[in-house]
Amino acid sequence: MAEVLIIKLGALGDLVQADGAIRDIRAYHPDDALTVMTTPVYKRYFERCPWVDHVFVDPRVSRCNLLQMHALRKRLQRIRIDRVYDLQQVGRTRFYYRYLFPDVWWLGDASGCSCYLKRDDGSCAADHFKKHLECAGIPAPHALFSEVAWMADEVDELLAAHKLTGDYVLLLPGASAAHTHKCWPHFEVLAEKLLQRGLQPVTVPGPGEIEQYRAIPGTMLTAADGFLDYFALAGVARRAAFAIGNDTGPTHIAAHLGCRGLALYGEHTSPESTGIQHTGFTWLETEDLSGLSLAEVWQKVERELL
């Protein structure tokens, strides 16, 4: 039995987009031990993922911290890794190849590695992973079509407590604090429009978003002790009739659950580079999200939902 390491450090939307490739790696190594290296915040995500056996937490300390890098190498050496699939492919993981795994079979974009392929400009991660795995002789029927139903908690009791049915529309207006330019500013009036048409808008705030979401009409779902985690969010998304969101992790979770929906993009990135084209979502793209009108969004919603 071989020891196989997959490196996927984050972020949430990228993890979801890599699910199909990880499933293909699992199928290629049915009898081998698959370990995923990830960061502490995504440990629970991969502990739940059905395609992997073990989770190795990388604290992502500075690469200049030689003592910590030596400790990381010693931890990895105990596993005796035979093969590495670098699905992160950034400067940190290229450093890991040179420092931690110079003599191990490696799929990635580190110069000199066993299966080298640089990602094409503008291509999404899923397209790249499919091409890269196939270059290594690995069938990749799932790489373009991640499907993360395994993420979804059962939320019947939560929905029943709020008298919600499958007719609700999930609104995903958030983004990380560092990417506020990804936020469309008119979710409040969109929620009012949905209510006028007899549709129930639902929001699921993350950490630090509860006060912001209170201004949005409709039903806000939270836990008794705070916010719902992304497994509960996935459960809510799976039951929604439609979802509308910014280019953010929760939107990509909904998209890769098979939910129908609409994603809103500013000039920060092209939709096709995020893999949204491989889902049931459609999208609107504009240079400036603040200038995208409710009328434009509503026209798209009516065409897709009503």
N, C-alpha and C positions, 0 to 999 in steps of 0.2 A: 504493500500500500504506500503510495507516494503522499508527501506532505505538500499541499498546494496553498500558496498565499495569494489572496486578492487584495489589492490596496485600493480603498475608496474612502477618502477622508471626509468628504462633504461636497457641497452643501445639500440641503434636503431635496431640492428639486433635481439636483444632479444625481443623488442616490436613486431616486425614483426612476430617472431616465436610464440608469445603468442596470436596472433590475433584469431586463431581458438578456443582457450580455452575461450577467452572473448566472442566470438560469441555463444558458447555453454552456458555460464553463462547467457547471454542475453535471449536465448531461454528458459532457465529454470525459468527465472524471467520476463515473458512478461509484467506483469502489475506493476512491482516494479520500483523504481527509482535507476538507476545504476550510481554511481559516481566513477571515476577513480582518485586515488591519484598518481601523477607523479611529475617529476621535471620541473622547468621552461622551459628548452630547449625542452621538448616534449609536452608542453601545446597545441601548434597548431596541433600536430599530433592527439591527442585525441579529440580535438574539432571537428575534421573532421571525426573521427571514427563513423560509423553508429550504433555501438552496445552499445554506452554509452550515458547517458543523460547529465552528468555534469562532469567537470574537477576540481579537488581540487589540488592546487599547493603546494607541499612540498618543502620548500627552502633548505632542507637537512642541516640544521645547526648542529653544534656539539651536540651530545647527552649530553655532559657535561654542555651545556648552559641551565641551569634549567629555566631561564626566558623565553627563546624561546620555550623550550619544553612545558612549562605551557601554553604559547600562542597557540601553535599547538593543545594541548588538548582542549582548550576552543573553538577553531574554529571547531574542529571535533564534540564536544558535541552539537553544534548548529544544526548539521545534524541529530543527534539521530540515529546513525548507528545501524541496527539490525543484520547485517551479514557482515563478512569480508572474502574476498578471497585474500590471500597473494600469488601473482604470482611472487614476487621477491625472497622471502625466503632467506634472508641474515641476518647477525647480526643486522643490523639496524631495519629490520621489526620484528625480534624476540623481540627486545627491545620494539618496538611499542606495540606488543601484551601484554607484561608484564606491561607497563607503561600506555598505552592509552586504551586498550581494554580487560582487564582481565576477564570481565564478559560477553563478546559478543561472539556469535558463530563465530568460526574462523577456516578457512581451511588454513593450512600452515605446517611449520616444527618447530614451537615453542613448546617446551615441555609443555604438559598439555593442549594444545588447543583441540577444539572440534573434528576436523578431521585432525589428525596428520599423515604425511607420509614424510619420508626422501627420498630425491632423490638418486637413485642408482648411484654409481660411473660409469662414462662413458656414462650414458644415456643422451639423449637430453631433453631440456625443454619440447618439445611437447609430447614426450613419457611419461614424468613424469606428465604433466598436465592431460593427458587423464586418466592415472591410478588413479591419485589423485581425479579427479572429479567423476570418476566411483565409487571409494571407498565411496564417499559421496552420492551415489545414483543419480548422475546427468548424464544423457546421454551426451556423448561427441563425436558425429560423426564428428565434424570439428576440433578437437584438433590437429590431426596430419597433417592437410592439410590447414594451413592458406592460405588465398587468398585475397590479399590486392588491388584488382582493384580499390577500393574506393580511394586509395591514388593518382591515376594517373591523372594529369592535361591533358587537351587537348593541344597537342603541334603541331598541323597541321601547323600553321603559322610559328613557329620556324623551323620546319623541311623543309618547303617549302623555307624559306629564305636562307637555306644552301643547297638547291637542294638535300635533302636526301630522299631516298625511304626506303621501308622495307628491302632492301638488306644490310643495314649497320650492322656492328658488334660493339657492345658497349664494350669498354674496361674500366675496373674498377681497376686501378693500385694503388689506395690510401690505406691508413690505418691511424689510429689516430697516433699522434706524439709519443705516449707511446708504440706503437706496430709496429715499423718499421721492426721488425723481421718477420712480416706477409707479407712483400712485396716481390713479385717476381721481380727481377731487369731487366727483359728483355722485357718489354712491347714495348719499342721503336723499337726493331728489329722485334717483332711480328707484329706491325703495318705495317712495311715495307713489310713483307711477305704477309699480307692481301692485300695490295695495288697491289702487283705483281700478285695476283690471281684475281684481279678485284673486290675486296671487299672493302667497305669503312669503315675504322676504325673511331669510334666516341668516344670522351671522354667528361665527364661532371665534371669539377673540383669543389671541395668544397672549403671552406674557406682556404686560404693560399696555395692552390695547383696550382694556375694558371701558375706560372712561371715554376714549375716542369712539367706540362702537355704540355707546349709549345714545349718541345723536342720530343713529340710523334707525328709522322706523322698522317695526317688525319684531321678530323674536330673536333675542340674544341668548345663546345656549352657553352656560357655564357650569362648572362643577361646584359642589357644595363648599369645597375648600379652595376654590380659585378657578383657573381656566382648565378647559378640556385639553388632553394631550392629542398628538396627531393621530393616534389610533382611533380615538373617539371621533375626531374630525373626519377621518376616512369613513367611518361608519355613517356619519351624517351625510357626507358627500355621496356615498353609494346609493342612498335612498332619495336623493334630490331629483326633481324633475329636470332641473337645469342649474348650471352654475355660471357665475360671472365674476371674473377676478383679474387682478393685475398679474404681471409676470413675476410670480413668487411661488415658493415651495408648495403651499396649500393648493394653489391653482393647478399645479402639475400633478399633485396627488389626485385631485378630482378627475383630471383628464385621463390619467393612467388607471383609473378605476372603471373606465368605460362610460363615465358620465358624459352627457352632452353639455356643451357650454360655450362660452365666449371669453377669450382672453384679450386683454388690452395692452398694447405695446407702444412705448414712446421710441425715441431715437436711440435709446441706450443699446438696443440690440435688435437684430432681425428675428421675426418669429421662427423662421425656418432653422435658425441656429440653436433654438431651444428644443427642437423635436416635437413641437405642438402639432405639426402636420401629420404625425403618425398616430394621432388620437382622434376622438370624436368631436373635438373642439374646433370651432372656427375662431377667427381673430380679426381685430381691427388694429391698424398700424398708423401712427401719426408722428410727426416730428416733435410735437409738444402735447403731452397728455392733458395739460391744463386747458388747452384749446379744443379738446375733443368734446363736442356738445352732447347733451342728453339726447337730442333728436337723432343724432347719428347712431348712438348706441342703441336707442330704443328701436330704430328702424331695423337694425340687425337682430335684436331680440325678438321682435315680432315675426320676422321672417323665419327664425330658427325654432321658436317656441310656440307661438300662438297659431 
